[in-house]
Amino acid sequence: MNIQQLEYIVAIDDHRHFVTAADKCFITQPTLSMMVQKLEEELNTKIFNRSIHPIAPTPMGEKIINQARKVLFEAKKLKHLALHDTLTPFGEIKLGVIPTIAPYLIPNFIKNFLLQYPEVKLSIFELKSAEIIEKLNKGELDAGILATPLKEKNLFEKPLYQEKFILYVSQKDPKSSKKYATMHDIDMSRLWLLEDGNCFRNQVLKFCDLKKHKLNAHVNYDAGSIQTMIRMVDIEGGVTILPEMSRAEMTPKQRKQIKYFTSPEPMREVSVVLNKLYYNESIVLSVEKIVKKSIQLLGVSKSQGKPIHPF
């Protein structure tokens, strides 16, 4: 048994196809098959069920692959241990960020991160929460920045900041002249929402308790981005609820259409999240440091209160 064989079975599990996995590992498919077969013979068990398509691990194979992921991660840490300060990030960091944070935070984050850690290769992926959670559990991401708390026993969460929700109101709205907003000021039949599967949508639904209200009966449009929701309000009227960070890309005219909520203000908690098995303190410290520095440039106000659970 060797590290390469463990890399091969993890690649097959990720792609569920021998030819694709072989290409990703830069070897031929016959060589990959032979190496996996030797590992199966050594362990005296079948790791993959080859009779189904796409191929899938056997029950014992799933346990072996999960352990292989842990071994590969520890091997990576061991390789760098003698060369790097354990509290300084090294190599490559693969970071997942949810879409309601990425457009506002990431430009400043990248700039500050590269200035602080020029030798680190930073790879950032804009993904929905469910995708980040899945990739963290598989070890395909080193960390994620997303709304918490999560109901994931295998993940470690380090809160970074709390962010208020704001109400964005059309100038045509009769309550647009009000300085502050309450939930009762929201016309539920004219509320624009993000598409299904977005954790910010789930938070808004929970805050508004929309089970008790009817949404727009004439138009059912789930926006793919916050900028789309702002545009819909500007053109079609109505209201939408946004994270405060979105103010950063608004025009002065648009900012006049923002209403802060009265106390208790709705808000979300944002954390850096890692798999407990792959916990790396240097990543936590570096991401925490740069995020906090970056949000200062975005004018996110200090929030107090209880965040709305994202799920």
N, C-alpha and C positions, 0 to 999 in steps of 0.2 A: 504494500500500500504506500502511495506517495501523494504529495500535494497536487501534482498534475491530475491524477485520477479523481481526486475530490473536486477539482475545478471542472473536470469534464462532466461529472454527474450533476453538478449544480447548473452548468450551462444547458444540459439536456432538459433538466427540470424547468428552467426558465423559458426555453423555446419549444419544448415538447416535440422536437424534430431533430433527428440525428444529423442530417445534412446541414441545417442551419446552425446547430450547436458546433459542428466541426468547423464551419466557416468562421464563427466567432472566436474559436480557440486556435485558428490558423493551422489546422492539421487536416488530413484527409478523413473522409467518413469511415473508411475501413480501419484506419488507425484508431480513431475514436472508439469504434465498436469493439475492437480487440482489447483496448485498455479497460473499458468498462466491463467486458466479459471476464477479464483476469481479476478485477476487483470483486466481481460477484462470486467467482470461484474461490477466491481467498476468504471471503466472508461466508461462503456456503449459503448464499441466499440470492434471490432475484431482486434486483433493485427496481427494474422497470418491467412493465407489462407491455411487450412488443406486439401483442396480438390485437390491440385496439388502436384506433387512429382518432385524434393524435395520441401518441404514446403517453403513458402516465405511470407514476411510481406505484409500486405495490405498497400495501400498508407498512411493511417493514422498510421498504425503500424510502418512504416519507420520513421515517425516523432517522435513517442513515443520512439522508440529504440534509435534514435540519442540523444534525450534528456536524456534517461536513461544512456547512456555512459558518458555524461557530469556530471550527478549527481553522478555516481559511482566514477569518477575521483576526484570530489570535496570532496566526502566523504573520499576517501583515503588520500587526503591532510589534511583534518580536523583531521583524526585519529592520524596523526603524528605531527601535529602542536605543541602540548604541550610538545612533547618529543624531538624535534630536532630543531637545529638552521636552519632556512629556507635557509641559504646560504650554508649549508653543505648537500651533498646528503645522502639519507637514504634508508633503505629497499633494494629494488631490482631495478636495472636499466636495461632495455631491449633496446639494441642498435643494429640497423641494419647498416651494412657496405657493400659497393659495392665491387665486386670481384677484381677490379683493384686497390684497396687500401688495402683491408683486409690482404693479405699475407705478406705485407711489414710493415704496420703500427701496426697491432694488437698484435704481440708478445711483442714488446716494450711497447705498450699501456697497455696491461694487467699487465705486471710486474710493471710499474710505478703507475697504478691506484690502485692496491692492496696494494702497499706500502703506498700510500697517504690516501686511504680510506679502511682500512682493514675490516670494519664492513659492507660494502656495498656488496650485492650479485650482481655480474656483469654477465649478460647473453648477449652474442653477436651472431648475426645471419648474415651470409654472404648471401646477397640477391641482386638481380638486382634492379636498381633504381625504376622501376615501382612497384615492390613488396614492397619496403620500403615505397614509397608514399602511397600505398593502406593501409598498416598496420598502418602508422602514422595517416591517416585520420580516421581509425577505433579505434584508441587508443590502438592497440595491441603492438605498440612499443613506448617507451618513447622518443627516439631520433634516428636520422640517421646521418651517415657521408657519404656524396655523393657529386657529382659534381653539382654546381649551376651556374647561377640562374635557378630556376624552374618556370614553369608557373602554380603555385598552390596558389590560393588566401587564402587557409586555413592554409598554412604552414609558419612558421617563420624561417628565415635563418640567421645564424651568421657565416660570413666567418672566416675560420681558417688559410688558407694559399693558395698561388698560386703555381702551379707546372708546370714546363716546359714539353713540349713534346720533345722527342729525337728520332733521326733516328737510327735504328739498321741495319747495312749494312753487307751483306755477304763479306767475304774476296775475293770472286771471282768477286765482282762487280767492274767494271772499275773505279768507282768514290770513291772506298773505301779509297784511299790515300788522299782525300780532308779533310781539317781540319774542315770546316764548311759545312752545307748543306742548300739548298734552296728547295722550292717545286719542282722546275724544275729538281732537281737531282733525283727525285723519279720516278722510272720506274713503272708506274701504272699497267702494265701487270704482274709485279712481286711483287706486294704488298700483303702481308699477313694481314688479318683482323680478329678481334674478331667476334664471332657469332652474328647474328642478335638479337636485343633486348638489347645489351650492350650499355650504354650511351657513353662509350669511343669510340666505333666504330662510333657512330653518329658524335662525335666531329671530328674524323679523316676524315670521309667522307666530312664533311663540310669544313675542312681545305684544303683538296685536291681538292675540287669542282669536285668530281668524276662523276658528271652528264656529264661533258665534256670529260671524258676519258673512255677507255675500260679497264676493269679488265682482269686478266688472263683468256684467252678463253679456255685453255686446262685443268686447274685444278680449281675447285670451292670448296675451303675448308675453312670453317669458324671455327677458333680455339676457344676452350672453355676457354682458359686461356692465360695469357701473356707468361708464360713459354713455352707453346706449340708453340706460334709464334716465340719465340727466337730459339727454337729447329728446326723449319721448315727452318728458315733462315740459321742456321748453316749447315743443311744437304742438303737442296734443293736449297739454294741460294735465291736471291731476297732481299727484304727489308721489314721492318715493322716499325711502329711508336709506341712508348712506353711512358708511364709516367716516369718521371725522377727517381721516387722512386724505379723503378724496378732494377736500378743499384746495389741496396743493395745485391741482390742474384746472381750477375754475377761473373764469374771468372775474374781474371786480363786479361786473353786473350780476353774474350768477351767484356770487357770494352774498349778495343782498337778499337772495331768495332762500337762504339757509335759516332755519329756526332750531335753536337748541331746546331740548326738552326740559321741563321743570323737574325738580327732584321728586322721587329718585330717578336719576337719568339712566336710560338703558345703555349698556355698554358691553363690550366683549373683552375677554382676556386673550392676549396673544403670547404664545410661548415658543421656545425652541424645544423640539421634541426629538428624542433618540430612542432606539431600541435598548432596553436595559442590558441585553446581552452584549451589545456593541458599544456600550457607554464609553465615551471618549471626552475626558474633562477639557482637553485643549480645544475641542470643537465648541463645547458649551461656552467656555470663557471667551473665545474669539468672536463667536456669533453674538453673544450677549453684549459685548463691548461695542461692536460696530453697529448693531441695531440701535442701541440707546443713543449713540452719537448721531446716527442718521435721522432718527425721528425728531431730534431737536431742530433740525433744519426744515421739518415739515410743519412745525407749529402745532403739534398735537398737544392739547391742553391736558393738565393733570386731572385724572379721573379718580373718583372715589365712589364706592358702592359695590354692589354685588353683580358680577357679569351674568349675562344670559347664556345658559348652556347651549353650545352649538348644535346639539343633536336632540 
